[in-house]
Amino acid sequence: MELQTIQVVVFIAFTAVIALATYLKCRGTRVEANSNKEYFLAGGGLSWVFVAGSITLTNLSTDQLVGMNGNQMALLAWWEFAAVAGLIILAKVFLPVYYRNNCTTTTELLEKRYNDHHIRATVSIMFLLGNIFIFLPAMLYGGSLFMQSMFGVDISIMVLATMFAVIGACYAVFGGLRAVAVSDTYSGIVLLGMGVLVVILALKAINFDFSGIPTERLTLIGNNTSPIPWHTLLTGMLFIQIFYWSTNQTITQRAMASPTLKEAQKGVFAAAGIRLLIVPPMIVLPGIVSYKLYGDIGDAAYGRIVGDVLPVWLSGAFAAAIAAAVLTSFNSVLNSSTALYVMDIHEKYFNAEPRVKILSGWVTAVFVIIALALVPLYQQAESIINTVQELYGLLSMPILSTFLVGLLFKNVEAKAMIIAMVSGVVLYGVLTGAIPGVFDEAPFHYIHAMAVTLAFSIIAALAVNSWAFGKKAAFTGLTPRVA
């Protein structure tokens, strides 16, 4: 009990220091409570350091650390290697478009390209469905599971998830993006440092000896039954990364919050360097070591190895960093989800000039309640990360097709694109078995199904545009011109 007390005291102390540092950094900033740009884009005042820090920690949460280490194999490092390509595409291709079109949300670009606000709202609703029903509950469950397994406490997942949700919502509501990004960066420095230390201590625990670990857990070449078969790297993997890093509001919101395009690109390139050099060992090696020490224990692997290899006081500090990662990832998704609702739906259909901060508070509360209600469903998942990736395929490729058609073509009817998106969702559900009754088993790996869905959605949009609306799409190429 005394050891647990030390852990808890250190945990509270580190958490308080991060919160205080965030407050001191943000307190002198003039905040216009009802300004969308201030509340959702930090007034365009994020330097490249905070862009890099916020992008890194928004993504690097427990669904990554717990979920990827929970697979207990090296193969999952491909998600991080591929992410580097996604970040480079964001910096060089998509950011110039967003900045030149003066966008606050990624979906704002769609309204300008298609000259229709309904397609903006439709895509926002799809983003919101993914955030509320997939990402938010998965983050709460992953963070709660880590705390439970590392501390060995007899506190239910739901109680821990509720604590994360309430604190995370407070950050999102009262601080806006500026507070979120600053806390992300400070927490990220601690998390990356401690994560590297865990890797070193875990390897030391097995004397850097990987003997006895099955080859399939050490290889980077996946077979047909592995989570990432090698051939999926040639089809849907890159498109998943383009969607996540270049069109997903939660990520791009940070990059769009810099004073200049050049400053934003510096932050994105720095985040790419972190993902290439630091993150891959953190998300696979502790899980592989835990397989040798404890066997196949799934998503509990990371919390257990951290609790065993770190000294007591350091485990409390690391728990604080993980808690911060959960909170900042959670409140980042909350903040971006609120931005999508307020700007793309509420202001367009209900009230053009709402009291942003008050409205955001109510919207955030609703999103939190829904996410908490779904946490028990994720307790049944065999793997957090694989479940999240597969489920999000229902939305990600149809959404990406909308951006690609809007940027590569002109004279495309918005209604044709909406029809193609909905059709893409149905097709992916059929191909992966999410919609039962068509195939006895999924005919494609879900990453292959994503590539098929993307191609189908693009072709369907152009075909419906021509056949149903009598318009001929003109290929323009991807240029950062103003819509």
ABEGO torsion letter per residue (X at the ends): XAAAAAAAAAAAAAAAAAAAAAAAAAAABBBBAABAAAAAAGGGABBAAAAAAAAAAAABBAAAAAAAAAAGBAAAAAAAAAAAAAAAAAAAAAAAAAAAAGBABAAAAAAAAAGBAAAAAAAAAAAAAAAAAAAAAAAAAAAAAAAAAAAGBBBBAAAAAAAAAAAAAAAAAAAEAAAAAAAAAAAAAAAAAAAAAAAAAAAAAAGGBABGBBAAAABABBBAABABBAAAAABAAAAAAAAAAAABAAAAAAAAABABAAAAAAAAAAAAAAAAAAAAAAAAAAAAAAAAAAEBAEAAAAAAAAAAABBAAAAAAAAAAAAAAAAAAAAAAAAAAAAAAAAAAAAAAABABBBAAAAAAAAAAAAAAAAAAAAAAAAABABAAAAAAAAAAAAAAAAAAAAAAAAABBGBBAAAAAAAAAAAAAAAAAAAGABBGABABBABBAAAAAAAAAAAAAAAAAAAAAAAAGBBBBBAEBBABBX
